[in-house]
Amino acid sequence: MSAQFKGRRILLTGATGGLGFACARELIARGHEVRAVGRQLEPGQALEALGAEFLAFDLEEEHDLTALLRGYDSVIHAAALSASWGGREAFESANVDVTRRLLNAAAKRSIKRFVFISSPSIFASFEDRVGIGESDLPVDPPLNYYAQSKRAAERLVLASRDDALACSVIRPRALVGEGDRVILPKLVELAAREKIPMPRDGKALIELTDLRDAAWAICEAEERADDLKGRAINISGGNPRAVKEVAQQLAQALGKSPRFVTPRMPLLRVLAASLEGLAKLTGREAEPLLTRYTLATLAYSQSFDLAPAKRLLDYAPRYDGLATLLEQAHQMAGMGEPA
């Protein structure tokens, strides 16, 4: 390490995902030394080209994580099993057990800062939730095992501690941008259909968040760790848009002209519950065509009050999430990707 080095040494998990990669880029730009942990080799090579140290590593398979943290100052834990469908045990192992072991390893190494990346899925419900703030509680019970596991992991991270480890949680909403392998692919698949169902006429509000804004907030939380002990901060692009508006503009960007239909919500809720029940009964691993979680996210508004993020992080979105999504869609269409 150079004698002029004034940054910190930071362990970043989930570094080969879209958000993790954006965090690595932001950390390096801030002058920090990054050990980037992930499972995908191609993004790992790109991380090395940025100046990070990349380790191909499966956190679930390694039970003693203290060696990873030797000589490091901070942990940003972005690794997770992120899916809207799957078995309880898989989510428990990937999202709760790994977080617990990483916290314990950080404590043993006398690490000072720990930022956990959670999910707004803990708020997903069959009602509109607009301007979710610091005092608003997660849904109980959650709509899927993913949300349940993220909530359980949050409790571990935010629990009172008797050591010097300063822990905080960031919940970024609906991430889009370079490296997004979740939202855009799903929306592209939806836009390719002749008919697109729009529950409640597509009036639900969604806040798309540029990965660069989310990464900035996460890295800023690491900077301000001592002031954020035990806090969870909601992050979004701050510009709520109707689901139907997003779908229409995306379809246009992809050169598609689907027809939007408005099925009845009671029927959709029965269908989602039935398909979930059938999948569980038959042991089917593939996600059902419709789940209660997917229906809730499409049919009901979820937006954040960003005042706490502004107060605690001096956060203000720099990018328009919808513009970022459409830019990515135009690039995909221009490259001849299937749409």
N, C-alpha and C positions, 0 to 999 in steps of 0.2 A: 504494500500500500504506500502511496506517495506521502511524503512528509507534509505536503500541502493539502492533503485530503481532510476536509472539514465536515463531511457528511457522516451519516451513520451507516452501519452494516445491517441490512434489513433482509430477513427471510420472507419471501413471498410465495405462498402456496397457490395452486391453481393458476400458475403463471401462463400456461399455454391456452387458456380460455380467452375469450374476447376481452372480458373485464380485466383478467390477470395481466394480459399483454399490455393493455392500456395503462395499468398501474405501473408495470415495469418501466415503460417509456417515461411516465411522469416522474417516477422516483429517480431515474438516471438523470433526467433533465434538472432535477433539484440537487444533484451532486451526491447522491447516496450510492453506496455499493450494494448491489442486489444479488442475492442467491435465489434464483428462480426455480421453483420445483413444479414439475408437471409431468404428464405421461405421453405427450405427443412430440415426436422427434422433430418434425418439420418446423413447427412454431418455436421449438427449443433452439434450433439453429439460428432462427431469426432473432431470438432473444440474445444469443451470444454475439451476433453481429451488432446489436445495440450496445453491447458492453456488459451484459449481465453474465453471471456464472450460472449455467443451466445444469440441473440435475434431473435426469429421468428417474422418477421415484414414485412409488405407489404408497401413499401414506397409510392405507389400510393394511398393507402387508408387513410393514415395519412397526413393531410394537415399542421399540425403544427409540424415541425421536430426539433424545438429548444430543446425540452426535451431530445432528443437523444444525443445532443452534450454537455450537461452540464458537465463541468469539463474536456473537451477534448481539445487537442492541434492541432490535424490534422484530415483531412478527406481524405480518398482514396475512390473515387466513382467508383466502378467497376460494380454496378448493371445496367442492361439494358435489354430491350427486343431485343434479338439478333436473327434475322431470315432473310432469304433472301426473304420472302414473307409475306405480311400482309397488313392491312389497315392503311392509313395515321394517323387516329385518335389514334390508339393503340400505334404506335411508338411515336407520338407527346406526348402523355400522359406519357409513361414510360421513354422516353429518354430525352425529352426537359423539360417538366413541372417539373418532379422530380428533374432534375439538377438545374433548376431555384430556386425551393423552398429550396433545400439543400444549395445552395450558399447563399441565403438570411438568412437561419438559421445560417450558419457558420459566416456570418457577424455580426448578432445579438449577437452571443456568443463570438465575438472577437477571433475567430479561426485564427491561423496564416498561416496554410498550407492547400492547397487543390489541390489534384492530380486527374485529370479526365482521365478515361480510354476510349479512343475513338477507332476508327477502320480504317484500311487502305481501307475499302470499299469505302471511299470517293474518292479514286483514280481509282476505277474500270472503265474501258472504253474499247472500241473496237479498241484499239491500244496498242502496246507494250510500257510499261513504265519501263525502266531499270535504276536503280540508282537514284530513286526519292530522291530529296534533299530538303533543307530548303526552297528554292525559288519556288519549283514546286507547282502549285495550284491544288486543288481538281477539279474533273470533275463537270461541270455545264451545264445542269442539271444532278444530280446523277441518277444512273440506278435503284434505288429502294427507297422506303420510309425509310428503315433502314439507308442507307447512308445519306439520306437527314436529318434525325433526328439527327444523330451523328454530322453532319456538323453544324447544328443549335445549338446543345448543346456546341460544341467547341467554337462557337462565343460568347456564354454567358460566358464561363469559361475564355476565353482569352481577354475579353473586358477590357479596362482600368478601374482601380478602384481608389477610393479616400480613401480607408481604408487600413488596414495592412494585408489583406488576400493575400497571395502569391499563385497564381494559375498557374498550368501548365498542359499540356496534354501529354499523352503517347499513341502512336498508335502501338500496337503489332500485328505482322503479322502471320497468319496461325498457331495457337497455337496447340501443340500436347503434350501428356504426360498423367500422371496420373490425372484422373478427366475430360479429354477431352470428351465431349458429343456432339461434333459438327463434327469435321473433320474426325476422325477415323470411327464413325458409318456410315457417308455418303460414305466414300471410301469403307468400307466393303460391303455395299449394292451394290455399283457399281461393285466391284470385283466379286460378286456372279453371275453376268450375263454372258451368253454365249458370247455375243458380247458387247464390250465396245467402245462407240464412242470416237474418239480422234480428236477433231477439230484441224485443221492445223497440223495434224499428231503428236499431242502431244508434240510439240516443245516448247510450252510456258514454261517460267521459274517461279517456285514458291519457296519461301523461307520459309521452315517450321521452326517454333520457339518453342523450348522447353519451357514449362510453367515455369520452374524454372528460365530460363534466363529472361523471361518477368517479372516475379515477382521480381527478383533482380533489374531490371531497374526501376520498379515502386517504390520500396522501396527506392532506391537510389535517385529518383526524390523527394521523400518526405524529405529525408535527406538534399538535396541541394535546397530546395524550394526557399529560398531568392534569389538565383542566377538564377533561372529559370522562374521568373515572366513573364507571357505572352508568354511563348514558348511552341511549340508543337514538340515532338521528336519522330521520327520513329524508331521502334525496330524490328529486325528480327534475324533469326538464322545465317544470313550472308553467306549462302552457297546455291546459287540458283541451283535448279535441274529441269530438264525437267519433265513435268507432266507425260509423258509416262514412263519415268524411274521410277518415284515414283509408278505409277500404276503397272508396271511389278514386281517390288520388293515386293510390298504389296501383290499382287496376289500369288506370290511364297510363301511368309510367311504364307499365309492362306491356302496353298495347292490347289489353284485354277489355272486354265489354260484357261482364257478367250481369245477370238480372238479380236484383236484391228482393228477397221475399221475407215476410215477417210471420214466422210460425208462432203459435200460441204458447206462452210461457208455461202454463200448467202441463201441457202435453210434453214440452221439452224436459221439464223437471222429472216427470214420470219416466220418460225415455232414458234420460241420463242415469237415473237410479237403477233402472232395469238393466241397462247395458253394463253398469259397474257390477251389479249383483251376478249377472251371468258370467262375466269375466272371472270373478272370484270363485264362483261355483265350479267352473270348468278348468281353473288353473291357468287361464290364458295370460301370457306375459305381455302381449302387444296391447297398447293403449286402446280402449274402446273408441268408437267413432265419436262419442260424446260422453263427457264426464261432468259431474256436478261442478268441479273446479273450473273447467273450461267454460261451461255455461255461465257461471257466476262472473268470470272475468270479461266475457263478451256482453253480458246483459246489464251489468250494474256498474255504476261509476265508482272509481277509486282515484282520489287525488290527495295531495299532501299540502299541509300548511308549511311553507318553507321558512317561516319566521324563526323557528329554532335553529335551522341550519345557517341562516344568515347571522344570527346572534352568536352562535357557538363556533362557526367555522368561517364567518364572513363569506358564505357561499352565495353565489348568484350564477344561474345558468348562462353559459357563454354561447351555446349552440341551440338551434331549433331542432328538436328531435325528429319532427316530421320531415323537415328539409333533409336531414341526414338520411332518414329511411328512404326517401324518394331518390336521393343521389345514389345510394347503394342499389336501388332497384333499377335505375337507368343504366348503371354499370353492368349489372347482371344481364339485362336485356341486350345491351350492346355487345356482350361477349358471347351471345348465343346460348346462354344457360337455359335449361328447360324451365318453363314458367307455367 
